[in-house]
Amino acid sequence: DNYQSLHVSIDKHFFSAQLGYADAIFEAGHIFGQVPYPLLTIPRANQTYAYQVDSYNLMNFLEFANDHYESLNLDQHFNGFFFNKIPLLKKLKWREVISAKALWGGVRDQNNPSLNPELYQFPVDSKGRPTTFIMGRTPYIEGSVGIENIFKFFRVDVVKRFNYLDHPDIAKIGIRARADFNF
């Protein structure tokens, strides 16, 4: 089989005098041609307790497979805009951060294993339930609220998953930490 894969990524760093700075990452990809399941695009998932900026922190490994996708990740660092108004938090030099991540994707009929029995089928768990899914019209969305600069280099986020809550063995909310050296 012959196929091509195209991937585009655009990163932008925005500064705001009052509100700190924001990082935005837009990615898109498309696979041209028919490919078996292992060659589809698998989103970067994270099932650890470490916060990963470039991954979906409440998505399970191999939860989705796509032959086309678009994603947008936003990370707003307020640099103390709110916390500096509270004396104790100002003294601690903690900084507030919020993030939002969205992923749109899907699989065209030619790459859908349920429509093409000659392709590798999506995996199932020991009970026969699917563990890999094709996205519908709704994007996968998660968001987080966090504090960074704890002891000068820790970041702790509360992460919430907003949809696809009916999938098996998913976390709807979680706490994630990251060592991040931002001085």
Backbone torsions as a table, in degrees:
resi	resn	phi	psi	omega
1	ASP	NA	145.9	-179.2
2	ASN	-114.0	131.0	178.1
3	TYR	-149.4	161.0	175.6
4	GLN	-129.9	151.8	179.3
5	SER	-129.5	134.1	179.5
6	LEU	-122.0	132.8	179.6
7	HIS	-135.9	132.6	179.2
8	VAL	-129.1	137.3	177.8
9	SER	-136.4	133.1	178.1
10	ILE	-128.0	123.5	178.1
11	ASP	-111.8	141.8	177.1
12	LYS	-142.2	135.9	178.2
13	HIS	-109.6	122.2	-178.3
14	PHE	-112.0	133.6	175.6
15	PHE	-108.1	141.2	174.0
16	SER	-133.7	127.6	-176.2
17	ALA	-56.4	-41.0	-176.7
18	GLN	-90.2	-40.0	-169.9
19	LEU	-100.6	15.0	177.8
20	GLY	84.3	-129.2	-178.9
21	TYR	-146.4	160.8	179.2
22	ALA	-132.1	146.3	172.7
23	ASP	-115.3	130.2	178.5
24	ALA	-123.4	135.3	178.3
25	ILE	-130.5	122.1	173.9
26	PHE	-111.2	131.4	176.8
27	GLU	-131.9	149.8	175.1
28	ALA	-148.9	149.5	178.7
29	GLY	-151.1	155.5	-179.7
30	HIS	-151.0	133.2	174.5
31	ILE	-105.0	125.4	179.2
32	PHE	-100.1	124.7	-179.2
33	GLY	105.9	174.6	-179.5
34	GLN	-92.0	132.1	179.9
35	VAL	-135.7	151.4	174.4
36	PRO	-74.7	162.1	-177.7
37	TYR	-45.1	-46.2	-177.1
38	PRO	-63.3	-17.3	-179.8
39	LEU	-97.8	-2.1	174.1
40	LEU	-69.3	164.3	177.7
41	THR	-79.2	123.1	178.1
42	ILE	-106.0	118.9	-179.2
43	PRO	-60.9	149.8	178.6
44	ARG	-71.0	110.2	-179.9
45	ALA	-106.4	161.3	-179.5
46	ASN	-139.7	117.0	177.8
47	GLN	-112.5	21.8	177.6
48	THR	-100.3	178.7	176.1
49	TYR	-93.1	4.7	176.4
50	ALA	-89.0	133.6	177.4
51	TYR	-77.4	126.0	178.1
52	GLN	-115.6	121.8	-175.5
53	VAL	-62.7	-40.2	-174.2
54	ASP	-93.9	8.6	-178.7
55	SER	-120.9	166.7	174.5
56	TYR	-92.1	110.1	-167.0
57	ASN	-76.5	-10.9	175.7
58	LEU	-121.5	12.4	176.6
59	MET	-90.8	139.2	176.4
60	ASN	-78.3	153.7	174.8
61	PHE	-59.2	136.4	177.9
62	LEU	60.5	22.8	-178.1
63	GLU	-70.1	-33.8	180.0
64	PHE	-128.1	153.2	172.8
65	ALA	-136.0	138.0	-176.6
66	ASN	-135.9	148.7	166.9
67	ASP	-109.0	-3.3	170.0
68	HIS	-152.4	143.5	-178.7
69	TYR	-159.1	159.6	170.1
70	GLU	-138.8	141.5	177.5
71	SER	-139.1	152.4	176.5
72	LEU	-137.6	123.4	177.2
73	ASN	-119.5	128.6	178.3
74	LEU	-123.2	134.4	-179.4
75	ASP	-133.0	109.5	-178.1
76	GLN	-104.2	119.7	178.2
77	HIS	-105.4	114.7	-174.7
78	PHE	-84.8	-10.0	176.2
79	ASN	52.2	37.9	176.6
80	GLY	88.6	8.7	-178.3
81	PHE	-53.0	-43.0	179.3
82	PHE	-91.6	-47.3	-174.9
83	PHE	-65.2	-28.7	-179.6
84	ASN	-69.2	-9.8	177.1
85	LYS	-87.0	-6.4	179.2
86	ILE	-113.4	114.0	-170.9
87	PRO	-50.2	-47.3	-178.6
88	LEU	-63.9	-44.3	-180.0
89	LEU	-68.0	-33.0	176.4
90	LYS	-64.9	-41.4	179.3
91	LYS	-65.0	-37.4	178.6
92	LEU	-71.8	-19.2	-179.0
93	LYS	63.1	30.3	174.3
94	TRP	-72.3	151.5	-179.7
95	ARG	-128.3	142.6	-178.8
96	GLU	-94.2	147.8	-179.2
97	VAL	-145.5	142.8	173.1
98	ILE	-130.1	150.5	-179.1
99	SER	-139.2	151.1	173.6
100	ALA	-140.6	137.3	180.0
101	LYS	-134.3	133.5	179.0
102	ALA	-135.3	140.5	-179.8
103	LEU	-134.7	121.1	173.8
104	TRP	-105.8	141.5	178.2
105	GLY	-171.1	-177.6	178.4
106	GLY	178.0	179.0	177.9
107	VAL	-129.7	125.4	176.8
108	ARG	-69.9	158.5	-176.7
109	ASP	-53.0	-37.6	-176.4
110	GLN	-66.4	-20.8	179.3
111	ASN	-109.0	5.5	-178.6
112	ASN	-83.5	114.4	-177.9
113	PRO	-61.7	-29.3	-179.9
114	SER	-71.0	-20.7	177.6
115	LEU	-98.9	-12.6	-177.7
116	ASN	-131.9	88.0	-175.2
117	PRO	-62.2	-17.5	178.4
118	GLU	-75.1	-14.5	177.0
119	LEU	-84.3	155.8	172.5
120	TYR	-56.7	137.6	179.2
121	GLN	-85.5	153.5	176.5
122	PHE	-64.1	147.2	-179.1
123	PRO	-68.1	156.3	175.6
124	VAL	-129.7	159.4	178.3
125	ASP	-84.4	-176.1	-175.7
126	SER	-64.0	-18.5	178.6
127	LYS	-95.3	4.2	180.0
128	GLY	83.7	6.1	178.8
129	ARG	-81.5	140.7	177.7
130	PRO	-64.5	144.6	175.9
131	THR	-116.6	-11.6	175.5
132	THR	-118.9	135.7	-172.3
133	PHE	-128.7	159.9	171.0
134	ILE	-99.5	132.6	179.7
135	MET	-68.5	145.0	174.3
136	GLY	-88.6	-154.0	178.9
137	ARG	-70.6	-20.8	-176.1
138	THR	-86.1	131.4	176.9
139	PRO	-73.9	154.8	169.8
140	TYR	-75.4	130.3	-178.2
141	ILE	-133.3	134.0	170.2
142	GLU	-140.0	155.0	179.8
143	GLY	-141.9	161.9	179.2
144	SER	-147.2	154.2	173.9
145	VAL	-126.5	131.3	-175.7
146	GLY	-147.1	173.9	176.2
147	ILE	-123.6	130.5	176.5
148	GLU	-120.4	170.9	-178.7
149	ASN	71.6	26.1	174.3
150	ILE	-75.9	123.5	-173.3
151	PHE	53.1	32.1	176.0
152	LYS	77.7	-16.1	-177.0
153	PHE	-147.1	5.1	177.1
154	PHE	-100.0	145.7	173.3
155	ARG	-127.0	133.5	177.5
156	VAL	-126.3	128.9	-178.4
157	ASP	-124.1	145.1	166.2
158	VAL	-100.1	119.4	-174.8
159	VAL	-109.6	136.9	179.1
160	LYS	-124.8	133.7	174.8
161	ARG	-95.4	130.6	-172.8
162	PHE	-99.5	-18.6	-178.4
163	ASN	-152.5	-177.6	-170.4
164	TYR	54.0	42.3	-176.8
165	LEU	-79.8	-7.9	-179.9
166	ASP	-89.3	-3.0	178.8
167	HIS	-70.0	149.0	-177.3
168	PRO	-70.6	145.1	172.1
169	ASP	55.9	41.7	177.5
170	ILE	-104.0	157.0	173.3
171	ALA	-100.8	129.6	179.3
172	LYS	-84.9	-27.6	-180.0
173	ILE	-148.7	150.0	180.0
174	GLY	-159.8	161.7	175.6
175	ILE	-110.6	128.8	-178.7
176	ARG	-128.1	147.0	-178.8
177	ALA	-125.9	156.7	-178.0
178	ARG	-150.6	137.5	170.5
179	ALA	-86.5	118.5	-172.8
180	ASP	-138.5	113.5	-175.7
181	PHE	-90.4	86.5	178.1
182	ASN	-118.2	108.5	-176.7
183	PHE	-108.6	NA	NA
